[in-house]
Amino acid sequence: MPNSREPRTSAARALILALVGTPLVAASESAAVNYVPNPGFESCGVIPTSWSEVASEDLACETSMPGAASLSLSNDGSAMLVRAQSDCVVVPGGTLIQAFGLSYRTASPAVIQVTLTANAYTGTDCTGGNGLVSAGAGASFLTPIATDGTWHTIPTVTAPVDGATNSIRFFATFQLSSATLATVFFDDLKFSSAASTTTPTSTSTSTSTPGATVTSTTGAATTSTTTATATSTTNAPPTTLPVSFSGTGPATSDCYVTFQGFTADTRGLADCTDGAACDADGAANGRCTFLVRVCVAQPLAGCTAGTVTALKATPASAAIPLPSVPAVAPACGATTQIMVPLKRNGRRPGLKRLAFTAKSDGKPKRERDVIKLRCLPPA
């Protein structure tokens, strides 16, 4: 991941194909659309066009560097969850595969997470909740947060959008470890389809570095398309990773299946408060989003995995991505988001129970772990 301003590739098609692996739509790839309003903040007055504060935040257009522009988001010194929201964006119906990411910079050491979240809705006016996807760095993500005051581009992820989605609202957020003044700058927000069923009346394409604005515009309206540096985007983190939770089984078989993205007690109970740093959607919205990654054959003291011959997750409806087995070396599945809604209109905790069974040709032959993801209402 670069930590300085570097040239960005102008080939959105090449970047998205590299992320997804195969062409998504052969005939109309040139019609790629970034659905984030004003993603490179090409249109900036005192406050960036199409963006507004959610609560007591201070939102501004940062232009202190010559030719540069980005979204400046600050808190009031007391709020520990800081958010800016975009206008509601109407999207075409049907399932779209999106490339999702952002660039950020901050010199505030209390910042523990930055996030770009896309809230999906069934209505065309951002009503009728239909889930969300998030990308970011810090506490709830495998990508660590950087607070060195230089630009960082997070690894781009892909996210399928449900066919029932007709509108999206975006949230740029950051979270703090303590109540203190802090500022984070956002740029190059991206939620791009490889192709679109609609044709923009005009385009504005930024091909500069994070924070810089270089645009060319034709027509009455402007749709912005930005791409991040190709070398900073990857979907293949290393397979040997720090284990955040080893499981609920005996120590001699704990290495058969382990977990990333959350911490839990010895009973497998992982608590998260809606809107806290552990909540990957970055918002107090009636549900907690847990990041979960399942790994096998990770090195742990006192445990020899041998060959992990089988792995099963239940309930199957959770659709947890699992690493391929048999496995004789460390391997991980993709990180997934597990949403746990609060109960009784947000007044009572919600709970989701997941069970994992791994088999090995070593001794013991079997490891079974139970994880209970519990969402707690805000105080």
Secondary structure, 3 states (H helix, E strand, C coil): CCCCCCCCCCCHHHHHHHHHCCCCCCCCHHHCEECCCCCCCCCECCCECCEEECCCCEEEEECCCCCECEEEEECCCCCCEEEEEECCEECCCCCEEEEEEEEEECCCCCEEEEEEEEEEECCCCCCCEEEEEEEEEECCCCCCCCCCCCCEECCCEEEEECCCCCEEEEEEEEEECCCCCCEEEEEEEEEEECCCCCCCCCCEEECCCCCECCCCCCCCCCCEEECCCHHHCCCCCCCCCCCCECCCCCHHHHHHEEEECCCCCCCCEEEEECCCCCCCCCCCCCEEEEEEEEEECCCECCECCCCEEEEEEECHHHCCCCCCCCECCCEECCCEEEEEECECCCCECEEEEEEEEEEECCCCCEEEEEEEEEEECCC
